[in-house]
Amino acid sequence: MNKITYAKISGYDAAIAAAVQADVHVVHRSGALEEADVVALCDELVSLGCTGRHNLVLDLSAVTHIDYRGFGRLASIANFLRKSGGELKLCGLSDYHRVLFRASGHYGAFEYFETPEAAAADFALEASLI
């Protein structure tokens, strides 16, 4: 059985799911994500990736707005993590945000889940198949 532990790390809430060969780190965001907020978020995601945390879930369920210029940046982070042997999965997107991701041309850069637990479970499933 997978175990999820919650912690406060560098000013954001993180959930760490210990799965067979898959440590999953969930980063939660809320409110409006303007361009500067997305840049700061991407810096945090790169930092996590550089410290060996390659399996990341970005929970956007409490986000009300995302600056469209951030979609390309997030797709770049997803590509960086894939090259590092991990992945960035998104969860909690509203229908409106899904439409924006599609319109931006970056929808295919991510896997989407309803909840952080579902995304963490997908990482665990992938790890068990290796």
Residue pairs with C-beta under 8 A, 6 or more apart in sequence:
2 17
2 18
2 19
2 120
2 121
2 124
3 17
3 18
4 15
4 16
4 17
4 18
4 117
4 120
5 15
5 16
5 17
5 18
6 13
6 14
6 15
6 16
7 13
7 14
7 15
7 16
8 14
10 44
10 47
12 27
12 28
12 29
12 44
13 26
13 27
13 28
14 25
14 26
14 27
14 28
15 24
15 25
15 26
15 28
15 57
15 116
15 120
16 23
16 24
16 25
16 26
17 23
17 24
17 26
17 120
17 123
17 124
19 120
19 123
19 124
19 127
19 128
20 124
20 127
20 128
21 127
21 128
21 130
22 55
22 123
22 124
22 126
22 127
23 53
23 55
24 55
24 56
24 57
24 119
24 120
24 123
24 124
25 48
25 53
25 55
25 56
25 57
26 56
26 57
26 58
26 59
26 116
26 119
26 120
27 41
27 44
27 45
27 48
27 56
27 57
27 58
27 59
28 59
28 61
28 62
28 116
29 37
29 41
29 58
29 59
29 60
29 62
29 63
30 62
30 63
30 64
31 62
31 63
31 64
31 65
32 63
32 64
32 65
33 41
33 63
33 65
33 66
33 67
33 70
34 65
34 67
35 67
35 69
35 70
37 67
37 70
38 66
38 67
38 69
38 70
38 73
38 74
39 70
39 73
41 58
41 70
41 74
42 70
42 73
42 74
42 76
42 77
45 56
45 58
45 77
45 81
45 88
46 77
46 80
48 56
49 56
49 77
49 80
49 81
49 84
49 86
53 86
54 81
54 84
54 85
54 86
54 87
55 81
55 86
55 87
55 123
56 81
56 86
56 87
56 88
56 89
57 88
57 89
57 90
57 91
57 113
57 116
57 119
57 120
57 123
58 74
58 88
58 89
58 90
58 91
59 91
59 92
59 116
60 66
60 90
60 91
60 92
60 93
60 97
61 91
61 92
61 93
61 115
62 92
63 92
63 97
66 97
66 100
68 100
68 104
71 100
71 101
71 104
71 106
72 104
72 106
74 88
74 106
74 109
74 110
75 106
75 109
75 110
77 88
78 87
78 88
78 109
78 110
79 109
81 87
81 88
87 111
87 123
88 110
89 110
89 111
89 112
89 113
89 119
89 122
89 123
90 110
90 111
90 112
90 113
90 119
91 112
91 113
91 114
91 115
91 116
91 118
91 119
92 114
92 115
92 116
93 101
93 112
98 107
98 112
101 107
101 110
111 119
111 122
113 119
113 122
